[in-house]
């Protein structure tokens, strides 16, 4: 099944017709992609599409697709499991389903019959004790868990929740925590099946027969119920007391950077003038308070810390009725007290399911959200994936001209640099009710505990005046558990997919004919294919294409959002007759390798340490590098093409957590198409490492205390990689030879992060897809 959720953008907002207008624009922009999907639906018997406008894949899975158990042709039941081509596939761990995200290339191989291989993981137990205090949300909890587990370094490990605190959580709360497994680095964030799981299945419209089978299976396996920590044997056990959780945000650049609500103002002010090396914004503290009028409108102004995007978005939170009802109640109370949202702020509500709109309407809360500008603008990932749409030209100009540090607040799961908007540098994750509260405050430079949120009809209004009680939320939560609402909604996938979808017509036939398109192009990965793989060439005399620091995300490597006119991808689109208004996003253009390879390492906030710092000490930002030995600064794409013309291999260096974030396989595909032979880092995130192997790129890892900094690697060197000439063994040592400008050389032992014997075969075949194709063809023969 394919759920279309990454395409819609927030072009229109704050009006009742925003949803209709955004969907029309979505279909205009993405028609060629949707025609390709329609071809797939008629070509493959087992391929189905949930059309645009139904919701976000993980929420659709939670509410509809997941069955808990399945039955084979012999009437033998077995537990549900899956892999999904998005890192937040783990959301379904909240109902006891073993699942995790993989890159598209690994999923394609799985669909062609290839098993999914992993190393047997460590299992980290998280014992939750106590209960959440009133006023504390599931979002506050998951941001705290993310911070705690990222510090614990659970990358590549299974996390399993247990204890009385776990039993006290609702299924949507559990799904919220499971959803953010990739943010805390785990392969899974698993919750057991219990009576609350059964109640959730019943409330979301599963049949009684399915529910009975689901419960009976787990009871028969003696796996029903939330265990105590003492009942299980974990690699390591951690404990978290739910009563210690306080209202919090995360940001401004990473989801694991937890900030208590009481500390948001002071944290922003401190980061404003901190140097880039300390993750600050490197600004002159004297400019923090300055206010700037917008061009052509002296009545409107903008300053540092101002919130310009406030988005209730993402499956992480919109799948959870308690926080959405809380947001609606905040809006209701704020409207009653006469509060309004600053017109500079782009507000939006983008639920992960149409059921959300139904229960917000039935509770009477949607109208109050709409009064504050939080009209339903889309059913999709929107702001969380980087599809926030643009700001007004006046706001963009003011930000750029005055180098402002403005903010976005969203109920999403990621806030990496340039992901939300290329010009907004401070991005904070928060619960939906806090998104509404901050939209009313208009700035992150206000202490919401001590200072008024705004001035209402009768004077100052504080957060406590509009924050709902636990009892107020619980009185309305049951509106979200209406089985008939779920059944009616998801029946429409087939019976009423929508007029816009019905109008889409694709080409027919079993083999795609590749009609002319700037969206869908025949990829080059099988060019020169033969049944016998070519011998892998040794890496000798390589140059560094880029040297990056810690926490380089797949957004840095392969951005999903805005395509700049002056970027290599933007220039390619213009050369092919596409106007700027029709550029769409990198995410929507991922079916065209010419665009995606030009977008690799093109993030406007990526920092290549090969380029000297600016005069104020700030690190240079943008997808450029220094070509060697010419010493010419150019785009990374242009340098890569020049190295390929010169016959010079390239490598990329990184620090800790390289490839964190989305499961975006284009971060590996683009790396391979740029001619990069190896990536050398301090550590990898699980999915990206796997994707590199799947594309035939060597993932190598420094050992001990070795790093780019300790080895004084600057990019002026050339590099050899040796040790693979006589065969490859999983996790063997490899030698990196550094040839310096002064004629000296240094050998450094690296760890080969090809982890399993099957991955050795993938690499030797040039990647997983050539391996699978050769395997299929050999069996056919």
Helices and strands as residue ranges (DSSP letters): E 2-3, H 18-43, E 49-50, H 57-60, I 61-65, E 69-71, E 77-79, E 81-84, G 87-95, E 98-101, H 104-111, E 123-129, H 138-152, E 158-162, H 164-168, H 171-179, H 181-184, E 188-190, H 195-203, H 208-220, G 229-231, E 236-241, G 242-244, E 248-252, E 258-260, G 261-263, H 264-273, G 276-278, G 285-287, E 291-294, E 297-303, E 307-312, H 315-318, H 321-336, E 346-349, H 354-362, H 366-371, G 382-385, H 393-402, E 407-410, E 426-429, H 432-441, E 454-456, E 459-461, H 463-466, H 470-477, G 478-480, H 483-495, H 499-502, E 539-547, H 554-557, H 568-575, G 580-582, H 593-599, E 624-627, E 632-635, H 636-646, E 650-653, H 666-673, E 676-681, H 686-694, E 698-702, E 718-722, E 733-739, E 745-752, H 757-764, H 768-780
